[in-house]
Amino acid sequence: MAGIMKPGLGILLLLTVLFVLQTLTTCKKTTSMSLVENIIDAKELKKLCRTRNNVLLLFTKGTRQSSELINVFSKAAEEIRGQASLALVDCSGEAKKLCRKLKVSPEPHILKHYKDGEFHKDYDRKHTVQSIVNFLKDPTGDLPWEEDERAKDVLHIPDASVLGKLLSKEKVPIMVMFYAPWCGFCKRLKPEYEAVATELKNKAIMAAMDVNKPENTVVRQHFNITGFPTLLYFEGGQMKHKYDGENNREGLLNFMKNPEKQPEKPKEEEWSDSASEVYHLTDENFNTVLESEPSALIMFYAPWCGHCKKMKPEYEAAAAQMKEQDIPGILAAVDAIKAKTIADRFKITGYPTVKYFKRGEVQFDVNFRTADKIVEFMNDPKEPPPPPPPEVPWSEEPSHVVHLKEEDFKPFLKRKKHVVVMFYAPWCGHCKKAKPEFTAAAEYFKDEPKIEFAAVDCTSFSSICNAHDVKGYPTLKYFNYYKIEKPYEGGRTEKDFIDYMLSASDSAPPPVSTSVEDPEKFWSEVPNGQLVNYLKDSTFHQVIQSKSSALVMFYAPWSGHCKALRRVLAEAAAKLKELNIDWFIAAVDGTIETSLQTEFSITAYPTLKYFKNGKVQYNVEHRTVDKIVEFVKDPKEPPPREIPWSEEPSNVVHLKEEDFKPVLKSTKHVLVMFYAPWCGHCKRAKPEYTAAAAYFKDNQEVKLAAVDCTSYSSVCNAHDVKGYPTFIYFNFYNVEKPYEGGRTKNDFITYMESAAESLRPKTPETTPPPPESEKFWSEVAHGEHVHYLKDATFHQVLKSKPSALVMFYAHWGGHCRALRPVFAEAAAKLKEQNVNAFLAAVDGTVETSLQAEYSINAYPTVHYFKNGKLIHEYTGPRTLEEIVQFMKKQVVKEEL
C-alpha cells in the first residue's frame, strides 16, 4: 500500500498521541460546576442569550430529582468550554416565575437549546456527556453515527489513542471504516455496514472513525486517506488490505470471510495506450516537445475524473479534425497524477485544466470542452475575455437589510413591531431593480429599532415563501409582531418604502402608495393610449354595465410588465376600431382604485379580465395584439387550470419539507416518486403509480409517496435527484435504494411486495420484459433499416463501420417513440442514396452494460461512432433532413 507507514511506527505514533492527550487532560483543574450558570429571572436569560450564540438550558423540577443529570451537565460544560454555554434553571426555586412565563413544566427535567439569541429546539438526544458535547458542537447537524441505535454493533473509535489500543490488543480481525459525516457515499454505506457488524458480532470487529474531526487529522495522514469512505482491514495490529469491493452487505461479508481473495477491479486502459492524434506528455518529455511547438493546447487530467472522461472523445476528435484540416499546432494531454512535477509547476488543482502554450511558455487557460470549439480556437488562438466576476449574494452585501433564514424568520418577526419583508429570487429583474431602493429605505431607518427591512431568498428558503403564499417575485409583505400580515402593494421607490413605514409607525393603516402617477399621463405616453378608457371606483360599475363586452386591464404604473402590456392593449384598441368591432377596452390602476382591486381579488399586475353585460367572466392570459384581437372576435373561456397532483384524491402520500423525514421514519416500506409537474415522463407514470398506491391502501406497512421538486427543491437536492421522475425506496429512512424497475402498475406492485418480504428489495425478476427490439422497430415504417445492437455484439459490429450513428433509447420513452420513425426513415433515405452510413439502436434499459459504459442518463441520446470509437454526441436538430445531412458530411470526411 503506497504511502502507508510501517505498522510498528504507526502504533508508536498513536501511543505518542495518547501520551500527549493524557498529559493535556491531567492539566485541567477547573471545577466543572463553576462553568454552569444559574438563571433565576427573564433579565438574566435575555442577557445570556443576547451575549452567547450557543446556549443549552437545563430546566428542573428540583435539583434533587435531577442530580444525576446535573452532574452529567456540569461535566459536559467542562468538555465544551469556550464553544458553548450551559445554564441551570431550577423551576422549584427563585426561577419559578421565569418557568411560568416560558410555559416550561419539567417532569422532572427538560433541556432547551438557544441559538443566536433565539429558541432553537428542545434537546432530544441521550443524557450523556458525549451526546451533549456532540450536539453543542453542531446543534443543527444530524445525529452522530455513534449515537444511532441502529449502529450499536459498530465499534465507534473517537480518537487516535483508542485506535492505537484497539489495534495493539484485539486478536480478532478488524475492519475500520474511515468516514466523514457529510459524505454521501458514507451515508449510503452505513446501513449495509451496520448489518454486517450485527452478523459478524463476536467473530470480527466492524469499527468506524470520523476522520473529519480536526483531532483525527493525524490518523488521516498516517493512513494516507484521501477519499471517503476508506475501509482498511487489520489483523494482529497490522494493516493487511484496503477494501476495494462492492459497497454493500454481500461484498463486505464475502471479503470478511476470505480477505485474501478480494476480487480485483479490472484495470482501465491508460489513455496514452489508445491510438489517437493527441500527444501524451510526461515529466521527461514535456519541455522537449513543447519548446519546438509554436501553438499547443495541453489538457491536464486525472484518470479517475468523470469530467475528463467526458471530454476525452471530444479532445481526440478535435485533434483528428485539426490533422484533416491541416490546422497548425498540437493537442496534448498530461496525466497530472503521474506527471507530478509538471502538475505542481503549473499549479494544477482541478481536472480537467486546459492551458494554451507558445514554444513552451504558458499563455492562458482555455475553457472549451467540445471538439468544434477547440478546433475553432486552434484555428485562431486568442485569449478569451475574462469571465465576469460572480454576482455577490445580496445577503453578503453590506447593508441594513436583515436577511432571514428558516430558523430565524419567525423569531425575528415576533420581536419587531414594523417589518417589511421582500421575498425575492436572485435572478429576478424586478427584484434587482427594487433592491437599491429597498436598501436605501433600510439605511434611512437604521437608527430606529422598531422598524426593519428584511429579505428572504426564495430559491434558498422555499418553505418560508410557500408558507406565506408567495406566487411571484418580488412579493412584499408588512408584519407587525408576526400577528398582523398584510401585502404591501405600494410603489417601489425609496420614498414609497419610507412613507409607508412612517405611516405604519404612526399606528395608521399603511398607505397603498404616496407617489401616485396620473393615469392620463400613464396612457398618453404610448400611441393610441387615448383609446383605452380609464375607470375609477366611483364610475366603474355604471360604465361596465352599459357595455355588452369589455376587456379591462388592472395595472400598477411601476410594473415593467404593465408598461409592456400598455402598448399592446392600446394598439389592440386601435385595431378593433379600425375593424369596426364594438368592444370596450378599459384600464384600472389597482394601486389607486383600491376598492376595485379588492372586489376583483387582484393579486398580481397586470391582470386582464373579460366582462359581459357588466359581469366579470374570467381572466384573459393573452399578451400580444394579434391574440387579443383574435380573442375579441371569438371570446372563448380558457381551459381550466390543471389540478395539482397533490389535490387529486388518491392513495399517494404527498410529502413536504416538514413531514418528509417523519413519515419515512415511521413507515416500513416507502417508494417515493420525485417529480416535476411539467415533466412528460412523470405524467405518464402518474396513473400507474396512483393505481399501485390504491392496491396497497389497506397495508399500513407499505406506502407510495411523491414529492414535487419544483416546490420542495431542498428535499430533492438532499437525495441527489438529477432528473424526473426519480424513484427511491426507503425502509424506516434507514435504507435508501434507487428504484430502477419498470413504470407500470404491476412493476410497482411486484417491487413493493418483494420489499415487504425482505429488507433488501431488488428490481423484480417478474417484471414483464420490455418489448423485443424487433417489435419496437417493426411498428414504424423502415424500421428494418435500423440495426439493433446488443451488449455482446456491439463493439464487434461497430469496429467494422467507418461511420455509425447509434440511438440509445428507452422503449417507454415518449421522446424516443417520437424520434423512432424519423431515425428509421433517415436510415432508409441514406440506403436509397447509397451513402455508406450505419444507423443502429440500443435499448439502454435492456443493454445496461452499454448504458453504463457510455454514461447514458437521458433518452434518447444519439452518439456518432467511427470504426467503433465514440467521436461525439449528436446534438443537432432531430429532423429527417438534418440527420441525413449530418451523416452525409461525416461520410464525405471519411472518404477524403
Secondary structure, DSSP 8 states (H G I E B T S, - for coil): -TT---HHHHHHHHHHHHHHHHHHHHT----GGGGEEE--SHHHHHHHHHH-SEEEEEEES-TTTTHHHHHHHHHHHHHTTTT-EEEEEETTTTTHHHHHHTT---SSEEEEEEETTEEEEE--S-SSHHHHHHHHHSTTS---GGG-GGGTTSEEE-SHHHHHHHHHH--S-EEEEEE-TT-HHHHHHHHHHHHHHHHTTTT-EEEEEETTSGGGHHHHHHTT--SSSEEEEEETTEEEEE--S-SSHHHHHHHHH-GGG---------GGGS-SS-EEE-TTTHHHHHHT-SSEEEEEE-TT-HHHHHHHHHHHHHHHHHHHTT-SSEEEEEETTT-HHHHHHTT--SSSEEEEEETTEEEEEE---SHHHHHHHHHS-------------GGGS-SS-EE--TTTHHHHHHH-SEEEEEEE-TT-HHHHHHHHHHHHHHHHTTT-TTEEEEEEETTT-HHHHHHTT--SSSEEEEEETTTEEEE--S--SHHHHHHHHHHHHTTS---S-SS---HHHHHHTSTTGGGSEE--TTTHHHHHHT-SEEEEEEE-TT-HHHHHHHHHHHHHHHHHHHTT---EEEEEETTT-HHHHHHTT--SSSEEEEEETTEEEEEE---SHHHHHHHHHS----------GGGS-SS-EE--TTTHHHHHHT-SEEEEEEE-TT-HHHHHHHHHHHHHHHHTTT-TTEEEEEEETTT-HHHHHHTT--SSSEEEEEETTTEEEE--S--SHHHHHHHHHHHHH-SS----TTS-----HHHHHHTSTTGGGSEE--TTTHHHHHHT-SSEEEEEE-TT-HHHHHHHHHHHHHHHHHHHTT---EEEEEETTT-HHHHHHTT--SSSEEEEEETTEEEEE--S--SHHHHHHHHHHHHHHHH-
